[in-house]
Amino acid sequence: MQPNNKAITRMAYGLVTVASLLVAGTVYGQSDGEVRTDFRYLPAVKTHWIERALLLDVARANGRLVAVGERGIIIHSDDDGRSWVQADVPVSVTLTAVNFPSPQMGWAVGHEGTILHSSDGGTSWSVQFTGQQVAEQEVSFAEAVIASKQEAMETADEFELEDLGFELEEAEYALDDATVAVEAGGTTNPLLDVWFADEKSGLAVGAYGLIFSTDDGGENWKIRSSDLDNLDKYHYYSIASADGQTIYVSGEAGMLFRSDDAGVTWIRLDSPYEGSLFGIVALSNGSAGRVISFGLRGNIFVSDDKGETWERRTTASQNTLMGGVISPGGKLVLVGRSGAVLSSDDAGETFSVVIREDRSSYSALIANPDENLVLVGEGGIHRAKPDGSAEEEE
């Protein structure tokens, strides 16, 4: 299993070194008279280098761009990425993904099972879900699985007993891990992507099979681990939907899932690849819908039947791909390691490749109304022409 960290699996975790914060902290525990400080829930420190920070995702909130990254940094731009302002953020954990289903309402997720919410277009944020709540739900979930397996074993035949015994043992291990996490103050596993169909219904996914849903704008998040066929607890990396009804999830070890009922039920798709698929993009092109998945070593796969079958696309690059977007004009653009920007004007049939001179690794991107791009990753914000080449200086 690969490391449980989007900054490793989607960006190179060695770049994320969160320095000790020399400011007063929040007391979260006391043992034998020793007061401890929970540095995770210190507010993000305001800095002068926000545009150069390691950033892992970017989203559009109507005319505003919002980017998230290391040390709890969230920044926003109202001029298509030319200038940026740092938001008020109550945590200092690395943030991995952000999504705005409407101009004002947005969500961000990150390490330690953190979910943040903004109701003012990304200017300020509040904590909506924590690693402690993740761990507590995992305890309840594991206890329910154990009870279910024990009950099933009472009437199982000898052929079923072996599988049930294995599943019971796995559930007991999971309960032990979750119990330890609760006692330690919460899970350390990150959430890696978040997606909302509207201001009420959303999903958050992450490492070791973490998946949660909400139908009330995040007031309550519910664990959904049993809904997807992932007994090995591989990581979920990316969520995509073109219509809010058909939803796709891609992950570690080539995992691909589809829901046809807005996330109520899920089926596991036959995968064309055994390596990690870090991203997935769904296009709006009819009831079938074209879907593009991509990941390690520049692998790209295209499906025109909602993921039932896949075709490989070969390009001039083998750089790992981590993020993708459809521009306002319909161009598909993918980004990844070592300066790779791949663009397609024919919905993924063919790709042109640009290797940018900075050779930075990019985690995500957004396309502006003029088709120019804003890339995020190593070195923070990078602006580019529609094909990924560097913008001319103004």
C-alpha angles and dihedrals in degrees: 000000000000123000116288097239133097089209088061100036096038104024119007110274094217087078092061105079109157107207123220109270113231095208136097114278144204118271111232105163146010128205125178090344094309114130114210128200122223101218091184091074099046112113115263110267115247110239140181094226099062094131091055098047121113103270124190107185143014131195139179122244099189104288094353128086119214123193130185134196150124125007093014093296116164119174133179136200130199096187103061095273102312094115132015140203125202116238128222106261125178097209138059099206121117111269117215109182143017135192135182117193089179136019095264107026118074142156133205129190135194151138124345090033091288124169120184129190133205126192097179104062096275100308093117135011140202133198111258103167132015140197089253090060090045091054093046091053090047089055092052091045093050092048090053092049091050092051091048094050093046091052092048091051091060091069101025124118122233093268093053094044095071094055092042091050091053092047091048091052091050091050091051090052089049091051091051091051093047092047091053090049092053091051091048094054101266144321120312092205115112130232107229108190141018131194134178127195090199139335092298111034121063148145134215122193135182153139125347094014098306112166128159133174136198133194097181104059094274098305084123128021120197126202112241102181095129093055096072126059099242109124091157091059095231116179123269112219111172144023125199138174134166097195108019091247104070108051130184131200125192128191154146122334092021095297115171127177135180133197119196095187105056094275101313094116132013139203126200112235126218105258125224092206140041096208126085119288104207097182144028130188126194120205126208101234109129136304094309095049126199115253126193122198124185143169144121121041093003094294113167126182129186129201129188096182102061094274099309091120132013138204124204120235118209121210138174091260133073094183114130112260121219112167141028142182142181111232122223088259093052100259115146113220127184127188135192149136128350097015097306118162117171121188133187129192093186102058095267102318092116134006136207116212129218121183105199119224094238089061089210121159114246125205102184144349145197130210120226124220089262089056093248114134137234111204125193130198135081110019092019120250122026122179120206145172119259091272092050098256119132119281117244113253113259 
